[in-house]
């Protein structure tokens, strides 16, 4: 059975000047539209991790799952929220795939390759990499680790994704950067301009 999925849009977008990165346009549609289009075929159910008024995302029809750990602790809180959501709404599914809201070119075979590596290596978590760099928020997480993650966040104050991942057996899956880095993200206006350029150069990315 396919995993559940979460699009992580709970960040503060400081490098973009604030606001919702997910709603920034790229090639005539939002970043969120592009991530949804690539993520949906890979998962059994999809939610959106976002904080604040959920009505701004109403037109996409996704369940909006906010952080329940106070203090804007970062993406681990979004992952925890998604694991809790999956446990309640789809208890028959034991994995959650996470997708950043600002990565419009995520591979269409991302989840399949992460799941295969996790299974083949007997790992708990599978994480994507490209260009020799890991992308810890692009990963496949077991719902069974939600108690461990909540303890790390709430009781130990862990904030770095890499620090928590480092406690668990993890498979790393390298993805090709040809013709583009599939995990290029829109952290800054300059990043978005580069994504626009690549989209114009490689229309099949749309």
C-alpha positions as CSV (number, residue, x, y, z in Angstrom):
1,X,0.0,0.0,0.0
2,X,1.2,3.5,-0.9
3,X,2.2,5.8,2.0
4,X,0.4,8.9,3.1
5,X,2.0,12.2,2.1
6,X,2.5,15.6,3.6
7,X,3.5,18.9,1.9
8,X,5.5,20.9,4.4
9,X,4.4,24.6,4.2
10,X,4.6,25.5,7.9
11,X,7.8,27.6,7.7
12,X,8.2,31.3,8.2
13,X,9.7,32.0,4.7
14,X,12.1,34.6,6.1
15,X,14.5,34.4,3.1
16,X,11.5,35.0,0.8
17,X,10.5,38.1,2.8
18,X,7.7,36.3,4.7
19,X,4.3,35.1,3.6
20,X,3.4,31.7,2.1
21,X,6.2,30.3,-0.1
22,X,3.7,27.7,-1.3
23,X,1.5,30.4,-2.9
24,X,4.3,32.0,-4.9
25,X,3.8,31.7,-8.7
26,X,6.0,29.7,-11.0
27,X,5.2,29.4,-14.7
28,X,1.7,30.7,-14.2
29,X,0.7,28.4,-11.3
30,X,1.7,28.3,-7.6
31,X,4.5,26.3,-6.2
32,X,1.9,24.4,-4.3
33,X,0.0,23.4,-7.5
34,X,3.2,22.0,-8.9
35,X,4.1,20.0,-5.8
36,X,0.6,18.6,-5.5
37,X,0.6,17.5,-9.1
38,X,3.8,15.6,-8.5
39,X,3.0,14.2,-5.1
40,X,-0.6,13.1,-5.5
41,X,0.0,10.1,-7.8
42,X,2.7,8.8,-5.4
43,X,0.6,8.6,-2.2
44,X,-2.6,7.1,-0.9
45,X,-3.7,10.4,0.8
46,X,-2.2,13.8,1.0
47,X,-2.3,16.6,3.7
48,X,-0.8,20.0,3.9
49,X,1.2,21.1,7.0
50,X,0.6,24.8,7.5
51,X,0.0,27.2,10.4
52,X,-2.4,30.1,10.7
53,X,-5.8,30.5,8.9
54,X,-6.3,27.3,6.9
55,X,-9.0,28.9,4.7
56,X,-6.2,30.4,2.5
57,X,-5.6,26.9,1.2
58,X,-9.3,26.0,0.8
59,X,-9.3,25.8,-3.0
60,X,-6.9,22.9,-3.0
61,X,-9.2,20.7,-0.9
62,X,-6.5,19.2,1.2
63,X,-6.6,18.5,4.9
64,X,-4.6,21.3,6.6
65,X,-2.6,19.9,9.6
66,X,-1.0,22.6,11.8
67,X,2.0,22.1,14.1
68,X,1.0,21.3,17.7
69,X,4.4,22.0,19.1
70,X,4.6,25.7,20.0
71,X,7.4,28.1,19.1
72,X,7.8,27.4,15.4
73,X,10.2,24.6,15.9
74,X,10.7,23.9,12.2
75,X,10.0,21.0,9.8
76,X,10.2,18.3,12.5
77,X,7.0,19.6,13.9
78,X,5.3,19.4,10.5
79,X,6.5,15.8,10.1
80,X,5.2,15.0,13.6
81,X,1.8,16.6,12.7
82,X,1.6,14.5,9.6
83,X,2.5,11.2,11.4
84,X,-0.2,11.9,14.0
85,X,-2.7,12.7,11.2
86,X,-1.9,9.5,9.3
87,X,-2.2,7.5,12.5
88,X,-5.7,8.8,13.1
89,X,-7.1,9.0,9.6
90,X,-5.4,6.1,7.8
91,X,-4.3,3.7,10.6
92,X,-3.8,0.9,8.0
93,X,-0.9,2.9,6.5
94,X,2.5,2.8,8.2
95,X,4.6,5.4,6.3
96,X,4.4,9.1,5.5
97,X,6.3,10.7,2.6
98,X,7.3,14.4,3.1
99,X,7.5,16.9,0.3
100,X,8.7,20.5,0.7
101,X,6.2,23.1,-0.6
102,X,9.0,25.0,-2.5
103,X,10.5,22.1,-4.5
104,X,8.5,22.1,-7.8
105,X,10.6,19.5,-9.6
106,X,10.5,16.6,-7.1
107,X,10.9,13.3,-9.0
108,X,7.8,11.4,-10.1
109,X,9.4,8.2,-8.8
110,X,10.5,9.7,-5.5
111,X,8.3,7.6,-3.2
112,X,8.9,4.4,-5.0
113,X,12.6,4.7,-4.9
114,X,12.7,5.8,-1.2
115,X,10.4,2.8,-0.3
116,X,12.6,0.4,-2.2
117,X,15.8,1.6,-0.6
118,X,14.2,1.5,2.9
119,X,13.1,-2.1,2.3
120,X,16.3,-3.3,0.7
121,X,18.5,-1.8,3.4
122,X,16.3,-2.7,6.3
123,X,16.2,1.0,7.3
124,X,13.7,2.9,9.3
125,X,13.9,6.2,7.3
126,X,14.7,6.8,3.7
127,X,16.1,10.3,2.7
128,X,16.6,11.8,-0.8
129,X,19.9,13.2,-2.0
130,X,21.2,14.9,-5.1
131,X,24.6,16.3,-6.1
132,X,26.1,14.6,-3.1
133,X,23.9,16.5,-0.7
134,X,21.1,15.0,1.4
135,X,17.7,16.7,1.6
136,X,16.4,15.6,5.0
137,X,12.8,17.0,4.6
138,X,12.4,14.9,1.5
139,X,12.0,11.6,3.1
140,X,9.9,8.5,4.0
141,X,9.0,8.2,7.7
142,X,7.4,5.4,9.7
143,X,4.3,6.4,11.6
144,X,5.6,4.2,14.5
145,X,8.4,6.7,15.2
146,X,5.9,9.5,16.1
147,X,6.3,8.9,19.9
148,X,10.1,9.1,19.6
149,X,9.8,12.3,17.5
150,X,7.4,14.0,20.0
151,X,9.8,13.2,22.8
152,X,12.7,14.6,20.9
153,X,10.9,17.8,20.0
154,X,9.0,18.5,23.3
155,X,11.3,17.0,26.0
156,X,14.7,17.3,24.4
157,X,14.3,20.4,22.3
158,X,15.7,18.8,19.2
159,X,15.2,21.1,16.2
160,X,17.5,19.9,13.4
161,X,16.0,17.3,11.2
162,X,19.5,15.7,10.6
163,X,20.0,15.3,14.4
164,X,16.9,13.3,14.8
165,X,17.4,11.3,11.7
166,X,20.9,10.4,12.9
167,X,19.4,8.4,15.7
168,X,17.8,6.0,13.3
169,X,19.0,3.6,10.6
170,X,18.6,5.6,7.4
171,X,18.8,4.8,3.7
172,X,20.0,7.6,1.5
173,X,18.8,7.6,-2.2
174,X,20.8,9.7,-4.7
175,X,18.8,11.3,-7.6
176,X,20.4,12.6,-10.8
177,X,20.8,16.3,-11.4
178,X,20.5,15.8,-15.1
179,X,18.9,18.0,-16.6
180,X,18.1,19.8,-13.3
181,X,18.5,19.2,-9.6
182,X,15.1,17.7,-8.8
183,X,15.3,19.2,-5.3
184,X,15.9,22.8,-6.3
185,X,13.8,24.9,-3.9
186,X,12.4,28.3,-4.0
187,X,13.9,29.7,-0.8
188,X,14.6,33.2,-2.2
189,X,13.4,35.3,-5.1
190,X,16.6,34.5,-6.9
191,X,15.8,30.7,-6.5
192,X,12.4,31.3,-8.1
193,X,13.9,33.2,-11.0
194,X,16.3,30.3,-11.6
195,X,13.3,27.9,-11.5
196,X,11.5,30.0,-14.1
197,X,14.6,29.9,-16.3
198,X,14.9,26.1,-16.0
199,X,11.2,25.7,-16.7
200,X,11.5,27.7,-19.9
201,X,14.5,25.7,-20.9
202,X,13.0,22.3,-20.1
203,X,9.2,22.5,-20.7
204,X,8.8,18.8,-19.8
205,X,9.4,19.8,-16.2
206,X,5.9,21.4,-16.1
